[in-house]
């Protein structure tokens, strides 16, 4: 798969801006050990009883991805966001990424995403199939559906992904791989069966945090919002806000340019 992006060199200005945004984070964030080490499965305690989908072939996809030899689908838009790439801030290119915390956290080098870079896709679209969703989606809310027929009740739901004992949390933001109607797998006991038999797409940030490479097999499950532990999937919002403020300050940009 080819990522179309401008040739870009990590300049001294870029490094300074990122460093300043990180140094300006609240002390509680900087001192939190959860952001410095990868979470392990034996550290996680959950109370919800969502089933675990085991040994699922997992592939990497990204916001702004073009067509590939495996799929004609593009990811400029998501199933639930017609301006996904714009809202994210650009293409979340999986190559040449800026990394910190010993490479456990990576981001695109050209911009600071304005949405959570820890995201996944699963092959069911509740907006397209509301009758099926009503039957299978455990958190389905009929009142919300009547109030907003075209709003997804799956978008933004948290999932936990486990790979070789390491654990990452991410939000469901798109539909795939390959299918958008496989409710019997996402919410039932069926297995992915077409093409590569992939059943989960993860973002570059998830891939790099877990140390994945290629067609790996992972275990995943849904979790409730209050079960999600502190980590880069939570912390990122603060970093992005602070970075955006710094980036837009002309004085800071001028000083950085002069160094």
FIDREN-828094 format. One record per residue (C-alpha): residue in three letters; x negated, y, z. Coordinates in nm, 2 decimals, always signed. Layout:
// FIDREN-828094
R,ALA,X,Y,Z
...
***
This chain:
// FIDREN-828094
R,UNK,+0.00,+0.00,+0.00
R,UNK,-0.13,+0.34,-0.09
R,UNK,-0.09,+0.65,+0.13
R,UNK,-0.07,+0.97,-0.07
R,UNK,-0.24,+1.24,+0.12
R,UNK,-0.48,+1.53,+0.06
R,UNK,-0.85,+1.47,+0.12
R,UNK,-0.91,+1.61,+0.46
R,UNK,-1.22,+1.65,+0.68
R,UNK,-1.20,+1.67,+1.06
R,UNK,-1.33,+2.02,+1.11
R,UNK,-1.47,+2.17,+1.43
R,UNK,-1.15,+2.38,+1.45
R,UNK,-0.93,+2.07,+1.45
R,UNK,-1.13,+1.90,+1.72
R,UNK,-1.13,+2.22,+1.93
R,UNK,-0.75,+2.26,+1.90
R,UNK,-0.68,+1.90,+1.99
R,UNK,-0.93,+1.92,+2.28
R,UNK,-0.76,+2.23,+2.42
R,UNK,-0.41,+2.08,+2.39
R,UNK,-0.53,+1.78,+2.58
R,UNK,-0.71,+1.98,+2.85
R,UNK,-0.40,+2.20,+2.91
R,UNK,-0.18,+1.90,+2.99
R,UNK,-0.05,+1.89,+3.35
R,UNK,-0.28,+1.73,+3.60
R,UNK,-0.04,+1.45,+3.66
R,UNK,-0.05,+1.35,+3.30
R,UNK,-0.43,+1.36,+3.27
R,UNK,-0.48,+1.16,+3.59
R,UNK,-0.22,+0.90,+3.51
R,UNK,-0.41,+0.57,+3.46
R,UNK,-0.12,+0.43,+3.25
R,UNK,-0.24,+0.64,+2.95
R,UNK,-0.60,+0.51,+2.98
R,UNK,-0.54,+0.14,+2.97
R,UNK,-0.32,-0.08,+2.75
R,UNK,-0.02,-0.21,+2.94
R,UNK,-0.01,-0.59,+3.00
R,UNK,+0.30,-0.81,+3.01
R,UNK,+0.24,-0.91,+3.37
R,UNK,+0.26,-0.55,+3.47
R,UNK,+0.61,-0.50,+3.34
R,UNK,+0.93,-0.55,+3.55
R,UNK,+1.27,-0.55,+3.37
R,UNK,+1.62,-0.59,+3.51
R,UNK,+1.81,-0.60,+3.18
R,UNK,+1.88,-0.94,+3.03
R,UNK,+1.83,-0.88,+2.66
R,UNK,+1.69,-1.19,+2.48
R,UNK,+1.33,-1.20,+2.36
R,UNK,+1.27,-1.25,+1.99
R,UNK,+0.96,-1.47,+1.98
R,UNK,+0.69,-1.52,+1.71
R,UNK,+0.84,-1.26,+1.48
R,UNK,+0.62,-1.17,+1.18
R,UNK,+0.55,-0.80,+1.22
R,UNK,+0.44,-0.55,+0.96
R,UNK,+0.33,-0.18,+0.96
R,UNK,+0.54,+0.09,+0.80
R,UNK,+0.53,+0.47,+0.83
R,UNK,+0.72,+0.79,+0.78
R,UNK,+0.67,+0.91,+0.43
R,UNK,+0.56,+0.57,+0.29
R,UNK,+0.61,+0.52,-0.08
R,UNK,+0.71,+0.20,-0.27
R,UNK,+0.49,-0.11,-0.23
R,UNK,+0.45,-0.44,-0.41
R,UNK,+0.67,-0.59,-0.14
R,UNK,+0.95,-0.34,-0.14
R,UNK,+1.10,-0.07,-0.37
R,UNK,+1.23,+0.12,-0.06
R,UNK,+1.06,+0.44,+0.03
R,UNK,+1.05,+0.59,+0.38
R,UNK,+1.07,+0.96,+0.29
R,UNK,+1.41,+0.94,+0.45
R,UNK,+1.53,+0.69,+0.71
R,UNK,+1.86,+0.51,+0.72
R,UNK,+1.97,+0.77,+0.98
R,UNK,+1.77,+1.08,+0.90
R,UNK,+1.78,+1.23,+0.55
R,UNK,+1.49,+1.46,+0.63
R,UNK,+1.28,+1.21,+0.83
R,UNK,+0.94,+1.31,+0.68
R,UNK,+1.01,+1.68,+0.72
R,UNK,+1.14,+1.64,+1.08
R,UNK,+0.83,+1.43,+1.17
R,UNK,+0.60,+1.69,+1.03
R,UNK,+0.46,+1.50,+0.74
R,UNK,+0.34,+1.16,+0.63
R,UNK,+0.24,+0.94,+0.91
R,UNK,-0.05,+0.79,+0.71
R,UNK,-0.19,+0.47,+0.86
R,UNK,-0.55,+0.54,+0.75
R,UNK,-0.80,+0.79,+0.86
R,UNK,-0.63,+0.86,+1.19
R,UNK,-0.74,+1.08,+1.48
R,UNK,-0.79,+0.87,+1.79
R,UNK,-0.84,+0.92,+2.16
R,UNK,-0.83,+0.72,+2.48
R,UNK,-1.09,+0.48,+2.33
R,UNK,-0.88,+0.44,+2.01
R,UNK,-0.57,+0.31,+2.19
R,UNK,-0.37,+0.62,+2.07
R,UNK,-0.39,+0.73,+1.71
R,UNK,-0.22,+1.01,+1.52
R,UNK,-0.24,+1.14,+1.16
R,UNK,-0.53,+1.38,+1.11
R,UNK,-0.35,+1.65,+0.92
R,UNK,-0.08,+1.75,+1.16
R,UNK,+0.07,+1.69,+1.51
R,UNK,+0.40,+1.49,+1.47
R,UNK,+0.70,+1.66,+1.61
R,UNK,+0.88,+1.32,+1.67
R,UNK,+0.77,+1.02,+1.87
R,UNK,+0.50,+0.84,+1.67
R,UNK,+0.59,+0.51,+1.85
R,UNK,+0.88,+0.39,+1.64
R,UNK,+1.00,+0.07,+1.48
R,UNK,+1.25,-0.06,+1.21
R,UNK,+1.49,-0.35,+1.25
R,UNK,+1.71,-0.49,+0.98
R,UNK,+2.06,-0.38,+1.08
R,UNK,+2.24,-0.05,+1.01
R,UNK,+2.53,+0.01,+1.24
R,UNK,+2.65,+0.32,+1.04
R,UNK,+2.69,+0.11,+0.73
R,UNK,+2.86,-0.18,+0.91
R,UNK,+3.06,-0.04,+1.20
R,UNK,+3.30,-0.33,+1.22
R,UNK,+3.01,-0.57,+1.26
R,UNK,+2.84,-0.34,+1.50
R,UNK,+3.15,-0.32,+1.72
R,UNK,+3.13,-0.70,+1.75
R,UNK,+2.76,-0.75,+1.81
R,UNK,+2.60,-0.43,+1.95
R,UNK,+2.60,-0.47,+2.33
R,UNK,+2.60,-0.10,+2.40
R,UNK,+2.86,-0.01,+2.14
R,UNK,+3.08,+0.28,+2.25
R,UNK,+3.41,+0.31,+2.06
R,UNK,+3.47,+0.66,+2.19
R,UNK,+3.14,+0.78,+2.05
R,UNK,+3.22,+0.61,+1.72
R,UNK,+3.55,+0.79,+1.69
R,UNK,+3.39,+1.12,+1.77
R,UNK,+3.11,+1.09,+1.53
R,UNK,+3.16,+0.82,+1.26
R,UNK,+2.83,+0.88,+1.09
R,UNK,+2.61,+0.89,+1.40
R,UNK,+2.41,+0.58,+1.47
R,UNK,+2.43,+0.42,+1.81
R,UNK,+2.12,+0.22,+1.74
R,UNK,+1.89,+0.51,+1.65
R,UNK,+1.65,+0.59,+1.93
R,UNK,+1.71,+0.27,+2.13
R,UNK,+1.40,+0.15,+2.31
R,UNK,+1.23,-0.18,+2.24
R,UNK,+0.94,-0.35,+2.40
R,UNK,+0.68,-0.52,+2.17
R,UNK,+0.44,-0.78,+2.31
R,UNK,+0.12,-0.89,+2.12
R,UNK,-0.13,-1.12,+2.28
R,UNK,-0.03,-1.02,+2.63
R,UNK,-0.04,-0.65,+2.55
R,UNK,+0.28,-0.44,+2.57
R,UNK,+0.40,-0.13,+2.38
R,UNK,+0.73,+0.06,+2.39
R,UNK,+0.88,+0.23,+2.09
R,UNK,+1.21,+0.37,+1.96
R,UNK,+1.43,+0.22,+1.68
R,UNK,+1.43,+0.48,+1.41
R,UNK,+1.49,+0.31,+1.08
R,UNK,+1.63,+0.00,+0.91
R,UNK,+1.42,-0.29,+0.77
R,UNK,+1.22,-0.48,+0.68
R,UNK,+1.39,-0.59,+0.36
R,UNK,+1.74,-0.61,+0.49
R,UNK,+2.00,-0.38,+0.66
R,UNK,+2.27,-0.64,+0.74
R,UNK,+2.09,-0.90,+0.95
R,UNK,+2.29,-0.86,+1.26
R,UNK,+2.28,-1.23,+1.34
R,UNK,+1.90,-1.19,+1.39
R,UNK,+1.88,-0.85,+1.56
R,UNK,+2.16,-0.93,+1.80
R,UNK,+2.19,-1.31,+1.77
R,UNK,+1.98,-1.62,+1.74
R,UNK,+1.91,-1.62,+1.37
R,UNK,+1.55,-1.59,+1.22
R,UNK,+1.42,-1.37,+0.94
R,UNK,+1.41,-1.58,+0.63
R,UNK,+1.33,-1.38,+0.31
R,UNK,+1.00,-1.28,+0.15
R,UNK,+0.73,-1.28,+0.41
R,UNK,+0.99,-1.36,+0.68
R,UNK,+0.90,-1.04,+0.85
R,UNK,+1.15,-0.92,+1.11
R,UNK,+1.00,-0.61,+1.26
R,UNK,+0.83,-0.30,+1.12
R,UNK,+0.61,-0.10,+1.36
R,UNK,+0.45,+0.24,+1.32
R,UNK,+0.07,+0.30,+1.29
R,UNK,+0.06,+0.42,+1.65
R,UNK,+0.22,+0.10,+1.77
R,UNK,-0.01,-0.11,+1.55
R,UNK,-0.32,+0.06,+1.68
R,UNK,-0.21,+0.06,+2.05
R,UNK,-0.16,-0.32,+2.04
R,UNK,-0.46,-0.39,+1.82
R,UNK,-0.26,-0.55,+1.54
R,UNK,-0.39,-0.62,+1.18
R,UNK,-0.18,-0.75,+0.89
R,UNK,+0.10,-0.99,+0.93
R,UNK,+0.08,-1.05,+1.30
R,UNK,+0.34,-1.23,+1.51
R,UNK,+0.49,-1.05,+1.81
R,UNK,+0.76,-1.09,+2.07
R,UNK,+1.01,-0.81,+2.11
R,UNK,+1.33,-0.72,+2.30
R,UNK,+1.56,-0.43,+2.37
R,UNK,+1.51,-0.24,+2.70
R,UNK,+1.72,+0.02,+2.88
R,UNK,+1.59,+0.38,+2.89
R,UNK,+1.51,+0.37,+3.26
R,UNK,+1.30,+0.05,+3.22
R,UNK,+1.05,+0.23,+2.99
R,UNK,+0.73,+0.29,+3.18
R,UNK,+0.51,+0.60,+3.15
R,UNK,+0.28,+0.58,+2.86
R,UNK,+0.19,+0.76,+2.53
R,UNK,+0.54,+0.69,+2.40
R,UNK,+0.67,+0.92,+2.68
R,UNK,+0.37,+1.15,+2.72
R,UNK,+0.34,+1.24,+2.35
R,UNK,+0.62,+1.50,+2.36
R,UNK,+0.43,+1.72,+2.60
R,UNK,+0.11,+1.69,+2.39
R,UNK,+0.29,+1.79,+2.07
R,UNK,+0.46,+2.09,+2.23
R,UNK,+0.14,+2.22,+2.37
R,UNK,-0.05,+2.16,+2.05
R,UNK,+0.21,+2.34,+1.84
R,UNK,+0.19,+2.64,+2.07
R,UNK,-0.19,+2.65,+2.04
R,UNK,-0.18,+2.60,+1.67
R,UNK,+0.05,+2.89,+1.61
R,UNK,-0.16,+3.13,+1.82
R,UNK,-0.36,+3.34,+1.58
R,UNK,-0.62,+3.44,+1.84
R,UNK,-0.69,+3.08,+1.92
R,UNK,-0.73,+2.99,+1.56
R,UNK,-0.96,+3.28,+1.50
R,UNK,-1.18,+3.19,+1.79
R,UNK,-1.20,+2.83,+1.68
R,UNK,-1.29,+2.93,+1.33
R,UNK,-1.58,+3.14,+1.46
R,UNK,-1.73,+2.85,+1.66
***
